[in-house]
Amino acid sequence: MFKPEYFIKKQVKQIKSIVGKNKVIATVSGGLDSIVSTILAFKAIGNQLSAVYVDTGLMRGYELSEIKKFLNKKNISLIVINVRKNLFDKLKGISDPKKKRDIFRNIFYGVLLNIMKKRRVHYLVQGTIKTDFPEPISKIKCSNITTIEPLKNLSKNEVQLIGQILKIPSNFLKRPPFPGPGFAVRIIGEVNQEKVKIIRKATKIVEQETKNIRKFQFFPVLMEGKLIGTKKGKLVFGYGIILRAVKSKDGGKTAKIVQMSWDALNKIQKRLLKELPNVVHIFYSITDKPPATIELQPASFIASKEIKVD
C-alpha cells in the first residue's frame, strides 16, 4: 500500500544525499508533476533550488502566471526563458510527429543546458512519472548533468496524494495531464500560430463545459488538413476537431471512454463551431486504452523501433 508521508520523507532524504551543498534547477511546466517534484526538492535543499519555465508558446496560456504566483509565495526563484520565435521557426513546414518532438526536445534541453552551464549547475529535477512515454537519450543524459526524477515510479493518482499532503493548490491538483510538448502533440501535422490559437481556444471551451464531469482527461485534438463544410449555402474549407474523453482508475495506465450524454456533447460542439469559425467538423473518439493510447499519437511518433507499453 502506497504511503505518501513515508515517500515524501524518503525522497527528501535522497535528494539531500545526492545534491549535498550544490545548486539545483527544477523544470516547471504548470502541471502537477513538475510542481510536486519542485516542492519535494525545495523541502530538501531550500534556496539551493531555482525553478525554470521554458516559454514555448505551446501551453494553455494560464500556466506561467499561476506558477509565478505559487513559487513567489514559497520564495522559490523562477527563471523564465522565452523560446517561442525560435521554436515556431524550426517547426515551420514540419508535419512528422517524431520530428516535431525532436525539435521541441532539442530546443527545450538546449536552453536548459545553456542556463545550467552559465550558473554552473549540475543537477536537474524533472517531474517524470510512471506513465510518461520513454524518451530517447537526450542532450541532458549525454552531458555531465545528473537528473533527479523523484516521481518516476509513481502513477498520477499517487502524485495527487503527495500533492495534497504538500498542500499544493487545487488549481494544480485538479489540472488534467498535459503533454510536455504541449499543443505540438495535440495538433496533428504542421504547427503554426493559427492552429495554436484554434486549439487553445477549443481547449478552454472544453475545460469550461466539462468542469463538472467526472473524468481523467477531456481534450480536443486539431486534425491535419482541412475538411469541406457548408455555411450559408456555400462550400467552405475548415478544420476538424476530435474530442477525447477518458476516465481512469490507475492514473492513466489504462482508461475507459467517458460515455457522454448527447445533450452535453451537442452543447460542446455548438460552442466550438460558433466560437471557432475556421472549424467545420467535430468528432468524438470512443476507443479505450488499450488498444488506443490516451493521446492521439500518429504512428511515426514511435520512430524506428517498437516501444513496449505495459
The 8 nearest C-alpha neighbors of each residue, nearest first, counted from 0:
[[1, 2, 3, 157, 5, 6, 4, 153],
 [0, 2, 3, 157, 6, 5, 4, 160],
 [1, 3, 5, 4, 6, 0, 7, 157],
 [2, 4, 6, 5, 161, 7, 1, 160],
 [5, 3, 7, 6, 2, 8, 164, 161],
 [4, 6, 8, 3, 7, 2, 9, 10],
 [5, 7, 3, 9, 4, 8, 10, 2],
 [8, 6, 10, 4, 9, 5, 11, 3],
 [9, 7, 5, 11, 6, 10, 12, 4],
 [8, 10, 6, 12, 7, 11, 5, 13],
 [11, 9, 13, 7, 12, 8, 14, 6],
 [10, 12, 43, 8, 14, 13, 9, 7],
 [11, 13, 9, 15, 10, 14, 8, 16],
 [14, 12, 10, 16, 15, 11, 17, 9],
 [13, 15, 17, 11, 16, 12, 18, 10],
 [16, 14, 12, 18, 13, 43, 17, 19],
 [15, 17, 13, 14, 19, 18, 12, 11],
 [18, 16, 14, 15, 19, 13, 147, 12],
 [17, 19, 15, 21, 16, 14, 20, 122],
 [18, 20, 15, 21, 16, 17, 14, 44],
 [21, 19, 18, 22, 47, 44, 15, 17],
 [22, 20, 19, 18, 23, 47, 120, 122],
 [21, 23, 47, 120, 48, 20, 24, 122],
 [24, 22, 48, 122, 123, 120, 47, 49],
 [23, 25, 49, 123, 50, 48, 124, 122],
 [26, 24, 124, 50, 123, 37, 125, 51],
 [25, 27, 51, 50, 125, 52, 124, 33],
 [28, 26, 33, 52, 29, 51, 34, 25],
 [29, 27, 30, 52, 33, 26, 62, 53],
 [30, 28, 62, 27, 66, 31, 63, 34],
 [29, 31, 28, 32, 33, 171, 34, 176],
 [30, 32, 34, 171, 33, 172, 35, 29],
 [33, 31, 126, 35, 34, 30, 36, 158],
 [32, 34, 126, 27, 36, 35, 31, 30],
 [35, 33, 37, 31, 36, 32, 27, 38],
 [34, 36, 38, 32, 37, 33, 162, 31],
 [37, 35, 33, 39, 126, 34, 38, 32],
 [36, 38, 34, 40, 35, 39, 25, 33],
 [37, 39, 41, 35, 40, 36, 42, 34],
 [40, 38, 36, 42, 41, 37, 35, 11],
 [41, 39, 43, 37, 38, 42, 44, 36],
 [40, 42, 45, 38, 43, 44, 39, 37],
 [43, 41, 39, 40, 45, 44, 38, 11],
 [42, 44, 11, 40, 41, 15, 45, 14],
 [43, 45, 41, 47, 42, 40, 15, 46],
 [46, 44, 41, 47, 42, 48, 43, 40],
 [47, 45, 48, 44, 75, 41, 49, 76],
 [46, 48, 22, 45, 44, 23, 21, 49],
 [49, 47, 23, 46, 24, 22, 45, 41],
 [48, 50, 76, 24, 77, 25, 75, 23],
 [51, 49, 25, 77, 24, 26, 76, 78],
 [52, 50, 78, 26, 77, 79, 27, 25],
 [51, 53, 79, 27, 26, 54, 28, 78],
 [52, 54, 80, 79, 55, 81, 51, 107],
 [55, 53, 81, 56, 80, 82, 52, 83],
 [56, 54, 83, 57, 82, 53, 81, 86],
 [55, 57, 83, 54, 58, 60, 82, 81],
 [58, 56, 181, 182, 55, 183, 59, 195],
 [57, 59, 181, 60, 56, 182, 55, 62],
 [60, 58, 199, 61, 62, 57, 202, 181],
 [61, 59, 58, 62, 63, 199, 56, 57],
 [60, 62, 63, 64, 59, 65, 58, 29],
 [63, 61, 29, 65, 64, 60, 66, 59],
 [64, 62, 66, 65, 61, 67, 29, 60],
 [63, 65, 67, 66, 62, 61, 68, 60],
 [66, 64, 68, 62, 63, 67, 69, 61],
 [65, 67, 63, 69, 68, 64, 70, 29],
 [68, 66, 64, 70, 65, 69, 71, 63],
 [67, 69, 65, 71, 66, 70, 64, 72],
 [68, 70, 66, 72, 71, 67, 65, 73],
 [71, 69, 73, 75, 72, 67, 68, 66],
 [70, 72, 74, 68, 73, 69, 67, 75],
 [73, 71, 70, 69, 74, 68, 75, 67],
 [72, 74, 70, 71, 75, 69, 38, 76],
 [75, 73, 71, 72, 70, 76, 46, 69],
 [74, 76, 70, 73, 71, 49, 77, 46],
 [75, 77, 49, 50, 74, 78, 70, 71],
 [78, 76, 50, 51, 49, 75, 79, 70],
 [77, 79, 51, 50, 52, 80, 76, 49],
 [80, 78, 52, 51, 53, 77, 81, 54],
 [79, 81, 53, 54, 52, 82, 78, 51],
 [80, 82, 54, 83, 53, 55, 79, 84],
 [83, 81, 55, 85, 84, 54, 86, 80],
 [84, 82, 55, 86, 56, 85, 81, 87],
 [85, 83, 87, 86, 82, 88, 81, 55],
 [84, 86, 88, 82, 83, 87, 89, 106],
 [87, 85, 89, 83, 88, 84, 82, 90],
 [86, 88, 90, 84, 89, 85, 83, 91],
 [89, 87, 85, 86, 91, 90, 84, 83],
 [88, 90, 86, 87, 91, 85, 102, 93],
 [91, 89, 87, 93, 88, 86, 92, 190],
 [92, 90, 88, 93, 89, 87, 190, 189],
 [91, 93, 189, 90, 94, 190, 89, 191],
 [94, 92, 189, 90, 91, 95, 99, 98],
 [95, 93, 188, 189, 96, 92, 99, 187],
 [94, 96, 98, 97, 93, 99, 188, 299],
 [97, 95, 99, 300, 98, 100, 94, 299],
 [98, 96, 300, 100, 99, 95, 299, 101],
 [97, 99, 101, 95, 100, 96, 102, 93],
 [100, 98, 96, 102, 97, 101, 95, 103],
 [99, 101, 103, 97, 98, 102, 104, 96],
 [100, 102, 98, 104, 103, 99, 105, 97],
 [103, 101, 99, 105, 100, 104, 98, 106],
 [102, 104, 100, 106, 101, 105, 107, 99],
 [103, 105, 101, 107, 102, 106, 108, 100],
 [106, 104, 102, 108, 107, 103, 109, 101],
 [105, 107, 109, 103, 104, 108, 110, 102],
 [108, 106, 104, 109, 105, 110, 103, 111],
 [109, 107, 111, 105, 110, 106, 104, 112],
 [108, 110, 106, 112, 111, 107, 105, 113],
 [111, 109, 113, 112, 108, 107, 114, 106],
 [112, 110, 108, 114, 113, 109, 115, 107],
 [113, 111, 115, 109, 110, 114, 116, 108],
 [112, 114, 110, 116, 111, 115, 109, 117],
 [113, 115, 117, 111, 116, 112, 118, 110],
 [116, 114, 120, 112, 118, 117, 113, 119],
 [115, 117, 119, 113, 114, 118, 112, 120],
 [118, 116, 114, 115, 119, 113, 120, 112],
 [119, 117, 115, 116, 120, 114, 22, 113],
 [120, 118, 116, 117, 115, 121, 22, 114],
 [119, 121, 115, 118, 22, 122, 23, 116],
 [120, 122, 144, 145, 119, 123, 143, 115],
 [123, 121, 145, 23, 144, 146, 120, 24],
 [122, 124, 146, 24, 25, 147, 23, 145],
 [125, 123, 25, 147, 146, 148, 24, 26],
 [126, 124, 148, 127, 26, 25, 33, 147],
 [125, 127, 33, 32, 36, 148, 150, 128],
 [126, 128, 151, 125, 148, 150, 131, 32],
 [129, 127, 151, 150, 153, 131, 130, 152],
 [130, 128, 152, 151, 153, 154, 131, 127],
 [129, 131, 128, 252, 132, 154, 251, 250],
 [132, 130, 129, 128, 133, 127, 151, 134],
 [131, 133, 134, 130, 129, 308, 306, 128],
 [132, 134, 131, 135, 306, 130, 129, 308],
 [133, 135, 132, 136, 137, 131, 104, 301],
 [134, 136, 137, 133, 101, 140, 132, 138],
 [137, 135, 140, 134, 138, 141, 139, 133],
 [138, 136, 139, 140, 135, 141, 134, 108],
 [137, 139, 141, 140, 142, 108, 136, 109],
 [138, 140, 137, 142, 141, 144, 108, 112],
 [139, 141, 137, 142, 138, 136, 144, 143],
 [142, 140, 138, 139, 137, 143, 136, 144],
 [143, 141, 139, 144, 140, 138, 145, 112],
 [142, 144, 145, 121, 141, 140, 139, 122],
 [143, 145, 121, 142, 122, 139, 146, 140],
 [144, 146, 122, 121, 123, 147, 143, 140],
 [147, 145, 123, 124, 122, 144, 148, 125],
 [146, 148, 124, 123, 149, 125, 145, 122],
 [147, 149, 125, 151, 150, 124, 127, 126],
 [150, 148, 151, 147, 36, 10, 126, 125],
 [151, 149, 128, 153, 148, 152, 127, 126],
 [150, 152, 128, 127, 129, 148, 153, 149],
 [153, 151, 129, 150, 128, 154, 149, 127],
 [154, 152, 129, 150, 128, 151, 157, 158],
 [153, 155, 250, 157, 156, 129, 128, 158],
 [154, 156, 250, 158, 157, 159, 153, 251],
 [157, 155, 250, 159, 154, 158, 160, 249],
 [156, 158, 160, 154, 159, 155, 153, 161],
 [159, 157, 155, 161, 160, 156, 162, 154],
 [160, 158, 162, 156, 157, 161, 172, 163],
 [161, 159, 157, 163, 162, 158, 156, 3],
 [162, 160, 158, 164, 159, 163, 3, 165],
 [163, 161, 159, 165, 167, 160, 164, 35],
 [162, 164, 166, 160, 161, 165, 167, 159],
 [165, 163, 161, 166, 162, 160, 4, 167],
 [164, 166, 162, 163, 167, 161, 38, 35],
 [167, 165, 163, 164, 162, 168, 161, 169],
 [166, 168, 162, 165, 163, 169, 172, 171],
 [169, 167, 170, 171, 166, 172, 163, 69],
 [168, 170, 172, 171, 173, 167, 174, 163],
 [169, 171, 168, 173, 172, 174, 167, 65],
 [172, 170, 174, 31, 169, 173, 168, 30],
 [173, 171, 169, 174, 170, 31, 159, 168],
 [174, 172, 171, 170, 169, 175, 31, 159],
 [173, 175, 171, 172, 170, 176, 30, 31],
 [176, 174, 216, 173, 177, 215, 217, 30],
 [177, 175, 174, 178, 30, 216, 31, 215],
 [176, 178, 175, 181, 179, 30, 174, 180],
 [179, 177, 181, 180, 176, 184, 182, 185],
 [178, 180, 181, 177, 28, 184, 182, 58],
 [181, 179, 178, 183, 184, 103, 182, 100],
 [182, 180, 178, 57, 58, 179, 183, 184],
 [181, 183, 185, 184, 57, 186, 58, 180],
 [182, 184, 181, 186, 180, 185, 190, 57],
 [185, 183, 182, 186, 181, 180, 178, 187],
 [186, 184, 182, 220, 183, 187, 221, 181],
 [187, 185, 221, 183, 184, 182, 220, 188],
 [186, 188, 223, 222, 221, 185, 189, 184],
 [189, 187, 94, 223, 186, 95, 190, 96],
 [188, 190, 94, 93, 92, 191, 187, 91],
 [191, 189, 183, 90, 194, 186, 188, 91],
 [192, 190, 194, 193, 195, 189, 87, 91],
 [191, 193, 195, 194, 196, 190, 87, 197],
 [194, 192, 196, 195, 191, 197, 190, 198],
 [193, 195, 197, 196, 191, 192, 198, 190],
 [196, 194, 192, 198, 197, 193, 199, 191],
 [195, 197, 193, 199, 194, 198, 192, 200],
 [198, 196, 194, 200, 195, 199, 201, 193],
 [197, 199, 201, 195, 200, 196, 202, 194],
 [198, 200, 202, 196, 201, 197, 59, 195],
 [201, 199, 203, 197, 202, 198, 196, 204],
 [200, 202, 198, 204, 203, 199, 197, 205],
 [203, 201, 199, 205, 200, 204, 198, 219],
 [202, 204, 200, 206, 201, 205, 207, 199],
 [203, 205, 201, 207, 202, 206, 208, 200],
 [206, 204, 202, 208, 207, 203, 209, 201],
 [205, 207, 203, 209, 204, 208, 210, 202],
 [208, 206, 204, 205, 210, 209, 203, 202],
 [207, 209, 205, 206, 210, 204, 267, 211],
 [210, 208, 212, 206, 211, 207, 205, 217],
 [209, 211, 207, 212, 206, 208, 213, 205],
 [212, 210, 209, 213, 208, 207, 214, 206],
 [213, 211, 209, 210, 214, 208, 259, 257],
 [214, 212, 211, 215, 246, 210, 209, 257],
 [213, 215, 246, 216, 245, 212, 217, 257],
 [216, 214, 246, 245, 247, 175, 217, 213],
 [215, 217, 245, 214, 244, 175, 218, 246],
 [218, 216, 244, 243, 245, 214, 215, 219],
 [217, 219, 243, 242, 202, 216, 205, 244],
 [220, 218, 242, 241, 202, 243, 240, 201],
 [219, 221, 185, 241, 240, 186, 222, 242],
 [222, 220, 240, 186, 187, 239, 185, 198],
 [223, 221, 187, 239, 240, 220, 186, 224],
 [222, 224, 187, 188, 221, 225, 186, 189],
 [225, 223, 222, 238, 226, 188, 239, 237],
 [224, 226, 238, 237, 236, 223, 239, 227],
 [227, 225, 237, 236, 238, 228, 239, 224],
 [226, 228, 236, 235, 237, 234, 225, 229],
 [227, 229, 235, 279, 234, 236, 226, 237],
 [230, 228, 234, 233, 235, 232, 231, 227],
 [231, 229, 233, 232, 234, 235, 228, 279],
 [230, 232, 233, 229, 234, 235, 228, 279],
 [231, 233, 230, 229, 234, 235, 228, 227],
 [234, 232, 229, 230, 231, 235, 228, 236],
 [233, 235, 229, 228, 230, 227, 232, 236],
 [236, 234, 228, 229, 227, 233, 237, 230],
 [235, 237, 227, 226, 228, 225, 234, 238],
 [238, 236, 278, 277, 225, 279, 226, 227],
 [237, 239, 278, 225, 279, 226, 277, 222],
 [238, 240, 280, 222, 281, 278, 279, 221],
 [239, 241, 221, 281, 220, 222, 282, 219],
 [242, 240, 282, 220, 219, 283, 281, 243],
 [243, 241, 219, 283, 218, 282, 284, 220],
 [242, 244, 284, 218, 217, 219, 283, 241],
 [245, 243, 217, 257, 216, 256, 218, 242],
 [246, 244, 256, 257, 255, 216, 215, 214],
 [245, 247, 215, 214, 255, 254, 257, 256],
 [248, 246, 254, 251, 249, 215, 250, 253],
 [247, 249, 250, 246, 251, 254, 253, 156],
 [250, 248, 247, 251, 252, 253, 156, 154],
 [251, 249, 155, 156, 154, 252, 247, 248],
 [250, 252, 253, 247, 249, 254, 130, 155],
 [251, 253, 249, 250, 130, 254, 247, 309],
 [252, 254, 288, 251, 247, 289, 249, 255],
 [255, 253, 247, 288, 246, 287, 245, 251],
 [256, 254, 287, 245, 246, 247, 288, 257],
 [255, 257, 245, 287, 244, 285, 258, 246],
 [256, 258, 245, 244, 259, 246, 255, 214],
 [259, 257, 256, 260, 285, 244, 245, 255],
 [258, 260, 257, 261, 264, 263, 262, 244],
 [259, 261, 263, 262, 264, 258, 265, 257],
 [260, 262, 264, 263, 265, 259, 266, 258],
 [261, 263, 265, 260, 264, 266, 259, 267],
 [264, 262, 266, 260, 265, 261, 267, 259],
 [265, 263, 261, 267, 266, 262, 268, 260],
 [264, 266, 262, 268, 267, 263, 261, 269],
 [265, 267, 263, 269, 264, 268, 262, 270],
 [268, 266, 264, 270, 265, 269, 271, 263],
 [267, 269, 271, 265, 270, 266, 272, 264],
 [270, 268, 266, 272, 271, 267, 273, 265],
 [271, 269, 273, 267, 268, 272, 274, 266],
 [270, 272, 268, 274, 269, 273, 275, 267],
 [271, 273, 269, 275, 270, 274, 278, 268],
 [272, 274, 270, 271, 275, 269, 276, 268],
 [275, 273, 271, 272, 270, 276, 200, 269],
 [274, 276, 272, 277, 271, 278, 273, 197],
 [275, 277, 278, 274, 272, 273, 279, 237],
 [276, 278, 237, 275, 238, 279, 236, 272],
 [279, 277, 238, 237, 276, 275, 239, 272],
 [280, 278, 237, 228, 238, 239, 272, 277],
 [279, 281, 239, 278, 240, 282, 238, 228],
 [282, 280, 240, 239, 241, 268, 283, 279],
 [281, 283, 241, 242, 240, 284, 280, 239],
 [284, 282, 242, 241, 243, 285, 281, 244],
 [283, 285, 243, 286, 242, 282, 241, 244],
 [284, 286, 256, 283, 287, 243, 257, 244],
 [287, 285, 284, 291, 256, 288, 290, 255],
 [288, 286, 255, 256, 289, 254, 291, 290],
 [289, 287, 291, 254, 290, 253, 292, 293],
 [288, 290, 291, 287, 292, 253, 254, 286],
 [289, 291, 288, 287, 292, 286, 253, 293],
 [292, 290, 288, 289, 287, 286, 293, 295],
 [291, 293, 288, 294, 289, 295, 290, 296],
 [294, 292, 288, 295, 291, 254, 245, 251],
 [295, 293, 292, 296, 185, 184, 243, 291],
 [294, 296, 293, 297, 292, 185, 220, 291],
 [295, 297, 294, 298, 300, 292, 184, 96],
 [298, 296, 299, 300, 295, 96, 187, 301],
 [297, 299, 300, 301, 296, 302, 96, 97],
 [298, 300, 302, 301, 297, 97, 96, 95],
 [301, 299, 97, 96, 298, 302, 297, 296],
 [300, 302, 299, 298, 305, 303, 304, 306],
 [303, 301, 299, 300, 304, 97, 305, 298],
 [302, 304, 301, 305, 299, 300, 306, 97],
 [305, 303, 302, 306, 301, 307, 299, 300],
 [304, 306, 307, 301, 303, 302, 308, 298],
 [307, 305, 308, 304, 301, 133, 132, 302],
 [306, 308, 309, 305, 133, 304, 132, 301],
 [307, 309, 306, 132, 130, 252, 305, 133],
 [308, 307, 252, 130, 253, 306, 289, 129]]
